[in-house]
Amino acid sequence: MNIIGFIFTLIITIIIVGIVEKISKTKLPYGWIGNIIVGFIGGVLGQYVLGNTWGPSIFGVLIVQLFLGSLALILIGKWVMGLIAKNRG
């Protein structure tokens, strides 16, 4: 992957994770850096669980796997943060 492909991958990842944040009504810590991290980790997990041979892609980013992986990761993070807050107070 060249630098242009990497930049387009980052842009697509940020857009999809932003949509996931709006759907889950969750704000990630660390702002846009947190978005990128969750997007990449969610994309990798989504491809691992759902496979990387199907679904639409833009600039090599598998949209469905990235979306579902990021959504699952955000919801799990929200649940864990809720448990930590509940135990503290």
Biopython code that builds the backbone (N, CA, C, O; Angstrom):
import numpy as np
from Bio.PDB.StructureBuilder import StructureBuilder

atoms = [
    (1, "MET", "N", (0.860, -1.175, 0.000)),
    (1, "MET", "CA", (0.000, 0.000, 0.000)),
    (1, "MET", "C", (0.905, 1.236, 0.000)),
    (1, "MET", "O", (1.833, 1.343, 0.802)),
    (2, "ASN", "N", (0.622, 2.143, -0.893)),
    (2, "ASN", "CA", (1.388, 3.384, -0.937)),
    (2, "ASN", "C", (0.785, 4.405, 0.021)),
    (2, "ASN", "O", (-0.225, 4.137, 0.673)),
    (3, "ILE", "N", (1.400, 5.552, 0.098)),
    (3, "ILE", "CA", (0.977, 6.581, 1.063)),
    (3, "ILE", "C", (-0.424, 7.111, 0.750)),
    (3, "ILE", "O", (-1.195, 7.397, 1.666)),
    (4, "ILE", "N", (-0.758, 7.243, -0.528)),
    (4, "ILE", "CA", (-2.091, 7.722, -0.904)),
    (4, "ILE", "C", (-3.153, 6.706, -0.475)),
    (4, "ILE", "O", (-4.202, 7.088, 0.044)),
    (5, "GLY", "N", (-2.891, 5.434, -0.685)),
    (5, "GLY", "CA", (-3.826, 4.392, -0.245)),
    (5, "GLY", "C", (-4.007, 4.396, 1.257)),
    (5, "GLY", "O", (-5.114, 4.197, 1.757)),
    (6, "PHE", "N", (-2.910, 4.623, 1.986)),
    (6, "PHE", "CA", (-2.979, 4.677, 3.443)),
    (6, "PHE", "C", (-3.808, 5.866, 3.909)),
    (6, "PHE", "O", (-4.602, 5.742, 4.842)),
    (7, "ILE", "N", (-3.632, 7.013, 3.271)),
    (7, "ILE", "CA", (-4.403, 8.202, 3.637)),
    (7, "ILE", "C", (-5.891, 7.985, 3.365)),
    (7, "ILE", "O", (-6.729, 8.343, 4.192)),
    (8, "PHE", "N", (-6.225, 7.400, 2.210)),
    (8, "PHE", "CA", (-7.627, 7.122, 1.922)),
    (8, "PHE", "C", (-8.207, 6.103, 2.899)),
    (8, "PHE", "O", (-9.375, 6.201, 3.277)),
    (9, "THR", "N", (-7.397, 5.125, 3.310)),
    (9, "THR", "CA", (-7.844, 4.151, 4.307)),
    (9, "THR", "C", (-8.158, 4.850, 5.624)),
    (9, "THR", "O", (-9.178, 4.555, 6.248)),
    (10, "LEU", "N", (-7.301, 5.771, 6.056)),
    (10, "LEU", "CA", (-7.555, 6.528, 7.283)),
    (10, "LEU", "C", (-8.844, 7.344, 7.171)),
    (10, "LEU", "O", (-9.642, 7.371, 8.107)),
    (11, "ILE", "N", (-9.049, 8.003, 6.039)),
    (11, "ILE", "CA", (-10.241, 8.828, 5.862)),
    (11, "ILE", "C", (-11.501, 7.977, 5.918)),
    (11, "ILE", "O", (-12.455, 8.342, 6.606)),
    (12, "ILE", "N", (-11.529, 6.858, 5.214)),
    (12, "ILE", "CA", (-12.698, 5.964, 5.221)),
    (12, "ILE", "C", (-12.936, 5.422, 6.620)),
    (12, "ILE", "O", (-14.080, 5.345, 7.068)),
    (13, "THR", "N", (-11.859, 5.043, 7.320)),
    (13, "THR", "CA", (-11.990, 4.522, 8.689)),
    (13, "THR", "C", (-12.591, 5.573, 9.615)),
    (13, "THR", "O", (-13.487, 5.261, 10.400)),
    (14, "ILE", "N", (-12.114, 6.808, 9.535)),
    (14, "ILE", "CA", (-12.627, 7.875, 10.394)),
    (14, "ILE", "C", (-14.102, 8.129, 10.115)),
    (14, "ILE", "O", (-14.884, 8.314, 11.047)),
    (15, "ILE", "N", (-14.487, 8.138, 8.854)),
    (15, "ILE", "CA", (-15.896, 8.367, 8.497)),
    (15, "ILE", "C", (-16.783, 7.256, 9.047)),
    (15, "ILE", "O", (-17.827, 7.532, 9.637)),
    (16, "ILE", "N", (-16.375, 6.006, 8.857)),
    (16, "ILE", "CA", (-17.205, 4.883, 9.311)),
    (16, "ILE", "C", (-17.303, 4.860, 10.831)),
    (16, "ILE", "O", (-18.387, 4.632, 11.369)),
    (17, "VAL", "N", (-16.207, 5.089, 11.529)),
    (17, "VAL", "CA", (-16.255, 5.084, 12.992)),
    (17, "VAL", "C", (-17.070, 6.264, 13.506)),
    (17, "VAL", "O", (-17.730, 6.146, 14.539)),
    (18, "GLY", "N", (-17.041, 7.394, 12.814)),
    (18, "GLY", "CA", (-17.906, 8.523, 13.178)),
    (18, "GLY", "C", (-19.374, 8.155, 13.074)),
    (18, "GLY", "O", (-20.173, 8.526, 13.933)),
    (19, "ILE", "N", (-19.733, 7.426, 12.022)),
    (19, "ILE", "CA", (-21.115, 6.953, 11.869)),
    (19, "ILE", "C", (-21.464, 5.976, 12.987)),
    (19, "ILE", "O", (-22.563, 6.020, 13.539)),
    (20, "VAL", "N", (-20.517, 5.091, 13.317)),
    (20, "VAL", "CA", (-20.748, 4.127, 14.405)),
    (20, "VAL", "C", (-20.955, 4.857, 15.730)),
    (20, "VAL", "O", (-21.817, 4.468, 16.518)),
    (21, "GLU", "N", (-20.174, 5.911, 15.986)),
    (21, "GLU", "CA", (-20.351, 6.695, 17.211)),
    (21, "GLU", "C", (-21.741, 7.307, 17.287)),
    (21, "GLU", "O", (-22.355, 7.310, 18.355)),
    (22, "LYS", "N", (-22.251, 7.827, 16.170)),
    (22, "LYS", "CA", (-23.583, 8.432, 16.148)),
    (22, "LYS", "C", (-24.657, 7.388, 16.420)),
    (22, "LYS", "O", (-25.623, 7.659, 17.133)),
    (23, "ILE", "N", (-24.493, 6.198, 15.855)),
    (23, "ILE", "CA", (-25.483, 5.137, 16.057)),
    (23, "ILE", "C", (-25.470, 4.645, 17.503)),
    (23, "ILE", "O", (-26.526, 4.445, 18.103)),
    (24, "SER", "N", (-24.268, 4.449, 18.065)),
    (24, "SER", "CA", (-24.174, 3.910, 19.421)),
    (24, "SER", "C", (-24.321, 4.983, 20.495)),
    (24, "SER", "O", (-24.424, 4.663, 21.679)),
    (25, "LYS", "N", (-24.333, 6.269, 20.087)),
    (25, "LYS", "CA", (-24.449, 7.396, 21.018)),
    (25, "LYS", "C", (-23.360, 7.341, 22.087)),
    (25, "LYS", "O", (-23.617, 7.570, 23.269)),
    (26, "THR", "N", (-22.140, 7.034, 21.647)),
    (26, "THR", "CA", (-21.002, 6.913, 22.539)),
    (26, "THR", "C", (-19.875, 7.796, 22.028)),
    (26, "THR", "O", (-19.590, 7.822, 20.831)),
    (27, "LYS", "N", (-19.241, 8.512, 22.933)),
    (27, "LYS", "CA", (-18.056, 9.287, 22.592)),
    (27, "LYS", "C", (-16.834, 8.507, 23.049)),
    (27, "LYS", "O", (-16.741, 8.093, 24.205)),
    (28, "LEU", "N", (-15.907, 8.315, 22.137)),
    (28, "LEU", "CA", (-14.698, 7.589, 22.483)),
    (28, "LEU", "C", (-13.702, 8.515, 23.157)),
    (28, "LEU", "O", (-13.649, 9.705, 22.845)),
    (29, "PRO", "N", (-12.904, 7.975, 24.090)),
    (29, "PRO", "CA", (-11.850, 8.805, 24.667)),
    (29, "PRO", "C", (-10.770, 9.107, 23.629)),
    (29, "PRO", "O", (-10.611, 8.357, 22.666)),
    (30, "TYR", "N", (-10.041, 10.177, 23.814)),
    (30, "TYR", "CA", (-8.926, 10.595, 22.977)),
    (30, "TYR", "C", (-9.351, 11.109, 21.605)),
    (30, "TYR", "O", (-8.508, 11.218, 20.715)),
    (31, "GLY", "N", (-10.617, 11.427, 21.408)),
    (31, "GLY", "CA", (-11.077, 12.094, 20.191)),
    (31, "GLY", "C", (-10.824, 11.336, 18.918)),
    (31, "GLY", "O", (-11.102, 10.140, 18.836)),
    (32, "TRP", "N", (-10.291, 12.029, 17.906)),
    (32, "TRP", "CA", (-10.121, 11.405, 16.604)),
    (32, "TRP", "C", (-9.042, 10.340, 16.604)),
    (32, "TRP", "O", (-9.094, 9.422, 15.785)),
    (33, "ILE", "N", (-8.057, 10.433, 17.505)),
    (33, "ILE", "CA", (-7.050, 9.371, 17.604)),
    (33, "ILE", "C", (-7.708, 8.093, 18.115)),
    (33, "ILE", "O", (-7.403, 6.999, 17.639)),
    (34, "GLY", "N", (-8.611, 8.234, 19.086)),
    (34, "GLY", "CA", (-9.381, 7.077, 19.557)),
    (34, "GLY", "C", (-10.230, 6.484, 18.446)),
    (34, "GLY", "O", (-10.370, 5.265, 18.353)),
    (35, "ASN", "N", (-10.802, 7.346, 17.596)),
    (35, "ASN", "CA", (-11.576, 6.869, 16.450)),
    (35, "ASN", "C", (-10.731, 6.005, 15.518)),
    (35, "ASN", "O", (-11.155, 4.929, 15.096)),
    (36, "ILE", "N", (-9.544, 6.486, 15.207)),
    (36, "ILE", "CA", (-8.679, 5.747, 14.297)),
    (36, "ILE", "C", (-8.277, 4.405, 14.905)),
    (36, "ILE", "O", (-8.284, 3.380, 14.223)),
    (37, "ILE", "N", (-7.928, 4.419, 16.185)),
    (37, "ILE", "CA", (-7.510, 3.178, 16.846)),
    (37, "ILE", "C", (-8.655, 2.175, 16.871)),
    (37, "ILE", "O", (-8.470, 1.009, 16.522)),
    (38, "VAL", "N", (-9.844, 2.628, 17.285)),
    (38, "VAL", "CA", (-11.002, 1.732, 17.322)),
    (38, "VAL", "C", (-11.351, 1.250, 15.916)),
    (38, "VAL", "O", (-11.717, 0.090, 15.730)),
    (39, "GLY", "N", (-11.241, 2.130, 14.937)),
    (39, "GLY", "CA", (-11.534, 1.739, 13.560)),
    (39, "GLY", "C", (-10.618, 0.645, 13.060)),
    (39, "GLY", "O", (-11.078, -0.343, 12.488)),
    (40, "PHE", "N", (-9.324, 0.813, 13.272)),
    (40, "PHE", "CA", (-8.393, -0.210, 12.813)),
    (40, "PHE", "C", (-8.561, -1.522, 13.570)),
    (40, "PHE", "O", (-8.586, -2.592, 12.962)),
    (41, "ILE", "N", (-8.674, -1.444, 14.887)),
    (41, "ILE", "CA", (-8.858, -2.665, 15.676)),
    (41, "ILE", "C", (-10.184, -3.323, 15.321)),
    (41, "ILE", "O", (-10.247, -4.540, 15.145)),
    (42, "GLY", "N", (-11.250, -2.519, 15.214)),
    (42, "GLY", "CA", (-12.552, -3.063, 14.830)),
    (42, "GLY", "C", (-12.533, -3.676, 13.443)),
    (42, "GLY", "O", (-13.153, -4.714, 13.211)),
    (43, "GLY", "N", (-11.822, -3.037, 12.515)),
    (43, "GLY", "CA", (-11.712, -3.589, 11.164)),
    (43, "GLY", "C", (-10.981, -4.922, 11.147)),
    (43, "GLY", "O", (-11.386, -5.856, 10.454)),
    (44, "VAL", "N", (-9.902, -5.002, 11.915)),
    (44, "VAL", "CA", (-9.151, -6.258, 11.979)),
    (44, "VAL", "C", (-10.005, -7.354, 12.614)),
    (44, "VAL", "O", (-10.063, -8.475, 12.109)),
    (45, "LEU", "N", (-10.671, -7.021, 13.730)),
    (45, "LEU", "CA", (-11.534, -8.012, 14.382)),
    (45, "LEU", "C", (-12.707, -8.406, 13.483)),
    (45, "LEU", "O", (-13.067, -9.580, 13.398)),
    (46, "GLY", "N", (-13.293, -7.418, 12.819)),
    (46, "GLY", "CA", (-14.399, -7.707, 11.914)),
    (46, "GLY", "C", (-13.980, -8.615, 10.776)),
    (46, "GLY", "O", (-14.722, -9.528, 10.413)),
    (47, "GLN", "N", (-12.802, -8.384, 10.203)),
    (47, "GLN", "CA", (-12.318, -9.240, 9.126)),
    (47, "GLN", "C", (-11.972, -10.625, 9.642)),
    (47, "GLN", "O", (-12.190, -11.618, 8.948)),
    (48, "TYR", "N", (-11.437, -10.703, 10.850)),
    (48, "TYR", "CA", (-11.088, -11.997, 11.429)),
    (48, "TYR", "C", (-12.335, -12.838, 11.687)),
    (48, "TYR", "O", (-12.365, -14.032, 11.387)),
    (49, "VAL", "N", (-13.359, -12.205, 12.245)),
    (49, "VAL", "CA", (-14.581, -12.930, 12.601)),
    (49, "VAL", "C", (-15.467, -13.179, 11.374)),
    (49, "VAL", "O", (-15.978, -14.283, 11.189)),
    (50, "LEU", "N", (-15.645, -12.154, 10.544)),
    (50, "LEU", "CA", (-16.577, -12.246, 9.419)),
    (50, "LEU", "C", (-15.923, -12.664, 8.112)),
    (50, "LEU", "O", (-16.628, -12.978, 7.153)),
    (51, "GLY", "N", (-14.618, -12.678, 8.048)),
    (51, "GLY", "CA", (-13.919, -13.037, 6.820)),
    (51, "GLY", "C", (-13.642, -11.810, 5.964)),
    (51, "GLY", "O", (-14.302, -10.781, 6.108)),
    (52, "ASN", "N", (-12.673, -11.925, 5.080)),
    (52, "ASN", "CA", (-12.315, -10.778, 4.251)),
    (52, "ASN", "C", (-12.477, -11.063, 2.765)),
    (52, "ASN", "O", (-11.784, -10.472, 1.938)),
    (53, "THR", "N", (-13.379, -11.955, 2.427)),
    (53, "THR", "CA", (-13.578, -12.300, 1.025)),
    (53, "THR", "C", (-14.909, -11.825, 0.471)),
    (53, "THR", "O", (-15.226, -12.124, -0.681)),
    (54, "TRP", "N", (-15.696, -11.101, 1.245)),
    (54, "TRP", "CA", (-17.007, -10.661, 0.774)),
    (54, "TRP", "C", (-17.272, -9.238, 1.238)),
    (54, "TRP", "O", (-16.577, -8.722, 2.113)),
    (55, "GLY", "N", (-18.250, -8.628, 0.667)),
    (55, "GLY", "CA", (-18.691, -7.302, 1.076)),
    (55, "GLY", "C", (-18.055, -6.195, 0.255)),
    (55, "GLY", "O", (-17.019, -6.387, -0.381)),
    (56, "PRO", "N", (-18.693, -5.035, 0.282)),
    (56, "PRO", "CA", (-18.168, -3.903, -0.486)),
    (56, "PRO", "C", (-16.911, -3.330, 0.164)),
    (56, "PRO", "O", (-16.731, -3.387, 1.381)),
    (57, "SER", "N", (-16.053, -2.780, -0.683)),
    (57, "SER", "CA", (-14.847, -2.150, -0.156)),
    (57, "SER", "C", (-14.599, -0.837, -0.895)),
    (57, "SER", "O", (-14.940, -0.682, -2.067)),
    (58, "ILE", "N", (-14.002, 0.086, -0.178)),
    (58, "ILE", "CA", (-13.582, 1.362, -0.746)),
    (58, "ILE", "C", (-12.101, 1.520, -0.415)),
    (58, "ILE", "O", (-11.721, 1.539, 0.755)),
    (59, "PHE", "N", (-11.271, 1.632, -1.442)),
    (59, "PHE", "CA", (-9.822, 1.746, -1.279)),
    (59, "PHE", "C", (-9.270, 0.610, -0.421)),
    (59, "PHE", "O", (-8.339, 0.817, 0.357)),
    (60, "GLY", "N", (-9.831, -0.573, -0.557)),
    (60, "GLY", "CA", (-9.362, -1.735, 0.184)),
    (60, "GLY", "C", (-9.914, -1.866, 1.586)),
    (60, "GLY", "O", (-9.566, -2.812, 2.293)),
    (61, "VAL", "N", (-10.758, -0.952, 2.007)),
    (61, "VAL", "CA", (-11.369, -1.015, 3.337)),
    (61, "VAL", "C", (-12.694, -1.746, 3.208)),
    (61, "VAL", "O", (-13.591, -1.286, 2.502)),
    (62, "LEU", "N", (-12.825, -2.871, 3.877)),
    (62, "LEU", "CA", (-14.074, -3.643, 3.838)),
    (62, "LEU", "C", (-15.096, -2.979, 4.752)),
    (62, "LEU", "O", (-14.958, -3.003, 5.976)),
    (63, "ILE", "N", (-16.104, -2.397, 4.157)),
    (63, "ILE", "CA", (-17.044, -1.522, 4.855)),
    (63, "ILE", "C", (-17.853, -2.274, 5.911)),
    (63, "ILE", "O", (-17.928, -1.830, 7.057)),
    (64, "VAL", "N", (-18.451, -3.386, 5.550)),
    (64, "VAL", "CA", (-19.323, -4.116, 6.482)),
    (64, "VAL", "C", (-18.532, -4.637, 7.671)),
    (64, "VAL", "O", (-18.966, -4.499, 8.815)),
    (65, "GLN", "N", (-17.383, -5.229, 7.414)),
    (65, "GLN", "CA", (-16.572, -5.767, 8.500)),
    (65, "GLN", "C", (-16.062, -4.665, 9.418)),
    (65, "GLN", "O", (-16.046, -4.827, 10.639)),
    (66, "LEU", "N", (-15.648, -3.549, 8.838)),
    (66, "LEU", "CA", (-15.182, -2.425, 9.651)),
    (66, "LEU", "C", (-16.314, -1.857, 10.494)),
    (66, "LEU", "O", (-16.130, -1.577, 11.679)),
    (67, "PHE", "N", (-17.476, -1.689, 9.892)),
    (67, "PHE", "CA", (-18.627, -1.140, 10.607)),
    (67, "PHE", "C", (-19.030, -2.037, 11.766)),
    (67, "PHE", "O", (-19.167, -1.568, 12.896)),
    (68, "LEU", "N", (-19.221, -3.321, 11.495)),
    (68, "LEU", "CA", (-19.672, -4.236, 12.551)),
    (68, "LEU", "C", (-18.600, -4.452, 13.619)),
    (68, "LEU", "O", (-18.916, -4.522, 14.806)),
    (69, "GLY", "N", (-17.349, -4.557, 13.211)),
    (69, "GLY", "CA", (-16.266, -4.716, 14.184)),
    (69, "GLY", "C", (-16.124, -3.497, 15.085)),
    (69, "GLY", "O", (-15.938, -3.634, 16.295)),
    (70, "SER", "N", (-16.212, -2.301, 14.497)),
    (70, "SER", "CA", (-16.117, -1.073, 15.291)),
    (70, "SER", "C", (-17.308, -0.918, 16.220)),
    (70, "SER", "O", (-17.153, -0.517, 17.373)),
    (71, "LEU", "N", (-18.502, -1.235, 15.720)),
    (71, "LEU", "CA", (-19.700, -1.150, 16.560)),
    (71, "LEU", "C", (-19.592, -2.094, 17.748)),
    (71, "LEU", "O", (-19.897, -1.707, 18.876)),
    (72, "ALA", "N", (-19.163, -3.319, 17.511)),
    (72, "ALA", "CA", (-19.011, -4.283, 18.605)),
    (72, "ALA", "C", (-17.968, -3.796, 19.602)),
    (72, "ALA", "O", (-18.176, -3.890, 20.812)),
    (73, "LEU", "N", (-16.857, -3.280, 19.112)),
    (73, "LEU", "CA", (-15.795, -2.815, 20.003)),
    (73, "LEU", "C", (-16.233, -1.616, 20.827)),
    (73, "LEU", "O", (-15.917, -1.534, 22.014)),
    (74, "ILE", "N", (-16.954, -0.688, 20.218)),
    (74, "ILE", "CA", (-17.451, 0.476, 20.955)),
    (74, "ILE", "C", (-18.461, 0.060, 22.014)),
    (74, "ILE", "O", (-18.409, 0.557, 23.139)),
    (75, "LEU", "N", (-19.376, -0.837, 21.681)),
    (75, "LEU", "CA", (-20.377, -1.272, 22.654)),
    (75, "LEU", "C", (-19.747, -2.047, 23.809)),
    (75, "LEU", "O", (-20.179, -1.914, 24.954)),
    (76, "ILE", "N", (-18.738, -2.848, 23.518)),
    (76, "ILE", "CA", (-18.029, -3.559, 24.587)),
    (76, "ILE", "C", (-17.301, -2.559, 25.480)),
    (76, "ILE", "O", (-17.330, -2.684, 26.704)),
    (77, "GLY", "N", (-16.646, -1.564, 24.870)),
    (77, "GLY", "CA", (-15.965, -0.527, 25.656)),
    (77, "GLY", "C", (-16.929, 0.254, 26.524)),
    (77, "GLY", "O", (-16.625, 0.563, 27.676)),
    (78, "LYS", "N", (-18.091, 0.574, 25.976)),
    (78, "LYS", "CA", (-19.124, 1.298, 26.738)),
    (78, "LYS", "C", (-19.589, 0.461, 27.924)),
    (78, "LYS", "O", (-19.782, 0.991, 29.018)),
    (79, "TRP", "N", (-19.770, -0.828, 27.720)),
    (79, "TRP", "CA", (-20.201, -1.731, 28.783)),
    (79, "TRP", "C", (-19.131, -1.818, 29.877)),
    (79, "TRP", "O", (-19.453, -1.760, 31.064)),
    (80, "VAL", "N", (-17.865, -1.956, 29.484)),
    (80, "VAL", "CA", (-16.774, -2.057, 30.456)),
    (80, "VAL", "C", (-16.640, -0.748, 31.251)),
    (80, "VAL", "O", (-16.467, -0.773, 32.470)),
    (81, "MET", "N", (-16.721, 0.389, 30.554)),
    (81, "MET", "CA", (-16.636, 1.670, 31.254)),
    (81, "MET", "C", (-17.806, 1.842, 32.224)),
    (81, "MET", "O", (-17.643, 2.432, 33.292)),
    (82, "GLY", "N", (-18.979, 1.333, 31.861)),
    (82, "GLY", "CA", (-20.139, 1.387, 32.753)),
    (82, "GLY", "C", (-19.916, 0.546, 34.003)),
    (82, "GLY", "O", (-20.279, 0.957, 35.105)),
    (83, "LEU", "N", (-19.311, -0.647, 33.831)),
    (83, "LEU", "CA", (-19.007, -1.493, 34.988)),
    (83, "LEU", "C", (-17.990, -0.830, 35.908)),
    (83, "LEU", "O", (-18.124, -0.887, 37.130)),
    (84, "ILE", "N", (-16.981, -0.205, 35.328)),
    (84, "ILE", "CA", (-15.960, 0.463, 36.151)),
    (84, "ILE", "C", (-16.598, 1.625, 36.921)),
    (84, "ILE", "O", (-16.327, 1.797, 38.110)),
    (85, "ALA", "N", (-17.431, 2.412, 36.265)),
    (85, "ALA", "CA", (-18.084, 3.543, 36.930)),
    (85, "ALA", "C", (-19.039, 3.056, 38.025)),
    (85, "ALA", "O", (-19.166, 3.694, 39.070)),
    (86, "LYS", "N", (-19.700, 1.939, 37.787)),
    (86, "LYS", "CA", (-20.639, 1.384, 38.764)),
    (86, "LYS", "C", (-19.887, 0.902, 40.002)),
    (86, "LYS", "O", (-20.359, 1.092, 41.123)),
    (87, "ASN", "N", (-18.725, 0.282, 39.815)),
    (87, "ASN", "CA", (-17.947, -0.206, 40.950)),
    (87, "ASN", "C", (-17.327, 0.923, 41.757)),
    (87, "ASN", "O", (-17.089, 0.759, 42.954)),
    (88, "ARG", "N", (-17.062, 2.057, 41.138)),
    (88, "ARG", "CA", (-16.461, 3.188, 41.833)),
    (88, "ARG", "C", (-17.469, 3.933, 42.693)),
    (88, "ARG", "O", (-17.127, 4.469, 43.747)),
    (89, "GLY", "N", (-18.706, 3.961, 42.239)),
    (89, "GLY", "CA", (-19.628, 4.818, 42.950)),
    (89, "GLY", "C", (-20.829, 4.128, 43.319)),
    (89, "GLY", "O", (-21.718, 4.719, 43.932)),
]
sb = StructureBuilder()
sb.init_structure("model")
sb.init_model(0)
sb.init_chain("A")
sb.init_seg("    ")
for serial, (resi, resn, name, xyz) in enumerate(atoms, 1):
    if name == "N":
        sb.init_residue(resn, " ", resi, " ")
    sb.init_atom(name, np.array(xyz, "f"), 0.0, 1.0, " ", f" {name:<3s}", serial, name[0])
structure = sb.get_structure()
